[in-house]
Amino acid sequence: MNLLDSLKSMLGVRKRRDEPDRADNDGAPSEAEMQSALLTLQQMLRPAVFGEIGGERPEKDNRAMSWWGGNFLGAEGETVPVCQTSGRPLHPLLQIRLDELPEALPAFSGIALVTIWIDLGDIPLHDAENGRGFAIRTYRAIAGLVPIGPGYRESSALPTFPVLWRASALEQPSWDDIAFELPDRVARSNRDEWFFESRYAKEIGKHRQTCPVKLGGWPTWIQGENRPADSAFCLQIDSTDKGRLYVGDAGSVYLFRTPTGWSLRSDFY
C-alpha cells in the first residue's frame, strides 16, 4: 500500500476503482497533490467536546455545574448584564464548568467557569462584540461564586437544563477553512469523497444530531466563513427545539476569542 492509500485508510475513505494515480488530461489532481491534501487535513484536526441539553435528572440546587437557560453563578456584587445596544437585561444561555469536560481545550486555558448571556430579542446576532447583544463572563475559580439571575425554571424565556458533556472527537475543518490550504487542482476537483466522506466528518455528524453545544474543534459554517480577524474559535451553539433557541432558519452562533476580547458570529439558512 502506498502512502496515499495509507492516508486514505486512516481517514476512512475508500479508493474508487476508476480513480487515477496521476493527474490526467482533465486536470485531475496527481497522487502527490492528493497526498498533500490528506496530510493537510490530518494536520488541521482539532479536538471537540459535545454537550447534550438534559438527559438526566437535574440537581436543581447545584449551580456549580454546566447549565442551559439559567441557574448561573457569578462573582459577589455582579448583577445580570445589560445589553449596551438595546438596554435590555440579557438572559442566561449557557454556563460551562470546564473541569467537567472529558479533555482540556486550549481556548479555555486558565478558566474554571464561563457564563454566556444573550439578548433573546436580538437573535440572530450577526457581527456582535462582547456587551452588545451578548455578554461573556469568565472565572478562574468556582470558590466564592454566588447565584446570579433566574434559578431553576424561574424564567419561561428558555427552559433550564443541565448540560452533559457526552463525547469528544477530532474534528476536521469546514471546506471554507481548508480550501485555500489545498493544492489548486484538489480544491477544484469534483473528487471530494476524501473530505466529505472521511471518518472524522461522519463521527462529528453523528454527535451533532443529539448535541447542540460544541466546544473546540472548528466552526461548522452554513453560508460561508465569517471569522473575526486574529481570533481563536471557542464554541458553537446550534438551533435547538429542546432548548428553544432558534438562530434564523436552523442556524448556529459561534464564539471567538480575540486579542481584545470576545466576538460572536451567526450563520443560518
N, C-alpha and C positions, 0 to 999 in steps of 0.2 A: 504494500500500500504506500503510495507516495504521500508527501507532506500535505498536499491539498486535500486528498481524500481522508487523511487522518484528521485534519481540522474539521472537515465536514462531519465526520463521525462524532467528534467531540460536541459539535453544535447540534447534533441530531438531525442532520439534513442528508437525505439520500441523493446520490448522483443519478441523474436521469440517463437512460440508455443512449439518447441522442445528444447528450451534452459533449461538446468538443473539448479536447485537451488544450487546444491552442486558439489564438484569435483567428477567425475566419474572415472571409471577404465581406460579410455584412457588418463588421465592426464588433463582433462578439469579443468579450474580454478574454485575454490569454490566461493560461494557468497561473502564471506569475502574478497577474493582476488580481485574480480571484484569491490567490494565497494572501496577497497584501490586504485585501478587503476582510478576509476572515480573521487575520491577525489583528487588524484594527478593531473589529468587533470584539474580539476576546479582550483586548486591552482596555476597552471602554466600559466593560461590565462594572456595575456598582451594586452594592448590597442595598436591598429594600426590605422594609418591615411593613406588614399589612395588618390593619386594625379593623375588627368587626364591631359594629354597634350592637350592644346587647348580646343575648345568647346564654346568659347565666343569671341566676338570682342576684339582684344588686345588693351591695352593702350600703344601704341608703344613708347611713350616718358617717360613712368613711369618705371624707372629701379628699384624703391624701392618696388618690389613685387617679387613673385616667378616666375622664368623663366626657360625655357629649351632652350639650344643651343646658348645663348648669352644674351646681354642686361644686363650684370652684373654690380655690384658695387664693389668697393674696397677702401682701405684706401688711403689717399693722399700720393703720392710718390710711391705707389706699381706699379709694371709692370706685364704684363702677365707672369705667372710662366713658367719655362723651365724644362723639364724632366732631372733629374740628370743622367739618364742612356743613353738616346738617344740623348740628346742635342736639341731636337725639342721643339718648343713652344707648350704648352698644350692648348687644346681647351675648352671653357666653355661648360659644360654639364648640370649642374643643380644648380640653385640658390633657396634657401629656405628662405622665410621670416617667422619666427616662430610664430609671433602673428597672422598670417592668419589661423593657424591650428584650427580645432574645439575643440581641447583639448591639454593641455600641455603634453609633453613627457619627462620623467626623463632624457633620454640620451642627451637631448639638453638643459638641465637646465643652465641658465645664458647666453645663446646665443640668439642674436636677428636675425642674418643673417648668413647663411652658403653658401659658394660657392664651387662647386666641378668642378675641371678641369681634363681633361683626355688626354692621348696621343692616338689619334684615330688610329695611325699606329701600336699600340701595343696591340690591342684588339684581343682575350680575355686576359686580365691580369690574372695572377694566384695568387701567394702569393706576393702582392706588398705592399710596405710601402710608407708612405707619402713622395712625392717628386720624387719617382721612378715609372713612368707610370701614376701617377695621383697626384693631389695636393688638399688638403682641406684647406680652409681659413675660420676662424670664426670671428665674430664681436659681441661685447657686446652691441653695439648701432648702429642705422642706421644713426643718425645725423652725418654729416661731411663726409660721404662716397661719392665717386665720380665715374663717369663712368670709366670702365676698359674693354679692349678687344672689340671685334666686337659688334656693336649695332644691332638693329632690322634688320634682313635679310641682314646684311653686310658681311656674310660669307655663302658660299654654302656647307660647310662641314656638318653642321647639320641645320635643319630647326629651326626657332625661334618661340616658342610658350609660352604663359603664362601657368603656372601650376595651376590648380584649385583643391583645396582640397575638394573632393566630399563627403567623408564619413569617419566615424570612426567606429571601431568594435573591439570586443575582439577576439584575435587570439590564437588558441591553437598551441603548438609546433609541429614541424615535428616529424615523428616517430623516426628519428635518435636522436632527442633531448630528447625524453621522454622514450625510450625503456629501458634504464638502470635504470630508476627510478621505474619501474613496478615490481610486483611480477613475478618470473620466468615463472610460468605457464600461466600468462596473456600474457607476451611478446612472448611466443612460440605458443600460441593458434591461430588457424585459425579463431576464432570468433572475428573479429576485427571491426564489424559494430559500436560498441560503440565509436570507434575513428574516422574511416574514413567516417562515415555517421552522425556524430554529427552536430547539427545546426551551430556550430562555423565553422566547415570545409566547410559547404555548403555556409554560408554567405561570407566567405573570398574568396571562388572560384568565387562567383558572382561579387565581386568587382574587382578581378584581371582580369576579361575579358575586362574591359574598362580602368583600371588604372594601367599603368606600373610602377608607383612610389609608394612605400610603406615606411612609416616612422614608426619606432617602431615595436611592435609585435615580430615575430620570423622569422629567415631566412627560406625560403622555398627551402630546398636543393633538388637537382636533382639526382646527382650521390652519394652523401653522405656528412655527416657533415665534415666541414673543418674550424672550427672557430679558430682564434688565441687564445693563452693561456691568461687567465685572462682578457678577453675582454667583452665589452658590445655591443650588436648588435644595430645598429642605423638605417640603411635603406637598402632597396633592390630596384634595378632598373632592370626591365625585358627588354629583347629584344623587340623592338617596330618598326613596319613598319612606323607608322606615324612619330615617332621621328628619324627614320633612324639610329637606334642603333642596332647592331647585335653582340651578345656575343656568339661566337661559333654557335652551332645549337640550336636556341631558348633558349638560356641560360640567366643567370642573373649575376649581380655583387652585392656584399654585402659589406657594410661598417661597420667597427667595431671601437670602441674607446677603446684603451688600456692604461695601466698606463704610457706608454712612448709616445703616440701619436695616429695615425690613421693607420689602416690596411685595405686593400681591398682584397677580395677573389672573384673568379668567379667559376661558375659551369654551365655545359651545357650538352646536349645530345650527 
